[in-house]
Amino acid sequence: MTAPKTAMVLAAGLGTRMRPLTDDRPKALVEVGGRALIDHVLDRLVQAGVETAVVNVHWFADRLEAHLAGRDRPRVVISDEREALLETGGGLKKAKALLGADAVFVANIDSVWTDGAVGAAWAEDLVRLWDPTKMDACLLLARREGSIGFEGDGDFFLAEDGRLTFRGEAAEVPFAYMGVHITRSDYADGGPEGAFSLSPLWRASAAAGRLYGCVLDGDWMHVGDPQARDEADIRLAADAS
């Protein structure tokens, strides 16, 4: 499959768990390793061949737009959610007209990761697995061990063919969704009006055997609160030394 040239970047959240760092800025502009979270993600997407990133904005939208105007790559298109925060599914649905008809990357802005391999292996692995004839979405997963900022019991079981099933009643599972996936640009079109999460759509896809994933070859940092931000800073500084 051809790698997506367009991405949806979910940057409209309130960043409540990141306060007080988000008292005067959106979560996307909180810095880790000397760079804003959104720049870490956009740099990764450029690395993967993305040419256009549709970024939704809400909290401190003007400040985020001004920051993004300073980037040359990728081309940034704004999906304006100033009037109402739409969550992940509603945000993707609203942005459909800006995304085009082809498959897209969808990325959260609170994930930073290190690569165990050279280049954009994370994207190559997703693209290699992605098959829209039998999948609704293809998720990048992280091993819980070695991750920073994730304290949950995991999200998915992963079959040998890449098919995903949710944790359900299990006490824990090995893998967590780490914030990037490939899907059809119209995947959320069947969702309700207004704000809704992608999670119910994923559950329906998993039940139909149409949710797949692969595992990141590297270490994941979920930068969801100030403590995780500080731990990620330390980790990135150690990698750079």
Phi, psi and omega in degrees: 000151176279137180294140177302140177263354182234146179226148169257122180250118186272099188234017188265357185296162182281342179064036185301316183289345181269357179296145013272004183294340180255018177291334184231015182198160173287158178304326182300337182258006170293135185266140174226128182060030177081005179227148178296146180308317183293331178289324174303314183290315181296322176298319177297318181293321175299317178304326182274000178098008179290133180256330181229130176242122174268119185245123176273145185228147177208289184285123185050048185299319181299319181294320179292317178299318179298320178296315183293334179296341180276358181267142174268323181225141352285173170295131183252129174242133184266131169255111192275114176244028180303322185287327182201131176285128191251001183063187189291313181290314178296325178295317179294319180297315180297326185276359187309315183296336180272343187270338184085189188264345187275171175298152182226152162283143170237128187225134168283164181256005183252021177245130173233142181213158175253147182265136172275349181233166182281145175079202183264055182299326179302317181286320180299321179294317178298313183295321180298322182279326187302125178217100186294346178288336181232003182231146169265328180204150180232113191258142172271127183249161173232147172289138180296322179294131178089351179281156178246134173086002177244119184240012181279184182265010180093168186245322194222151158268145182239119178280166182299329181275002179095358180289141183252142168232144182290158183302322179061232183272357181296145181295323179199160176224161188288335194238146176238146172293131186253009167110005178224137173207168172250138177207173172288144182294339180260013186302323184269002185298332180278359179287172182289172174287151178081208187278134172201158182268155173288341187304314178298326177294319177298320181296320177294319178295319179297319180296330178271002181074025185243018176247123185233169178194167174220166190255133176300131173269080184166191182246137186255137174240111177270104187268078186256347180209170184302322180296317178295325177298315180296319179295321178293321176304313181297316181296315180295322178296321179294320179294328183279343184276000000 
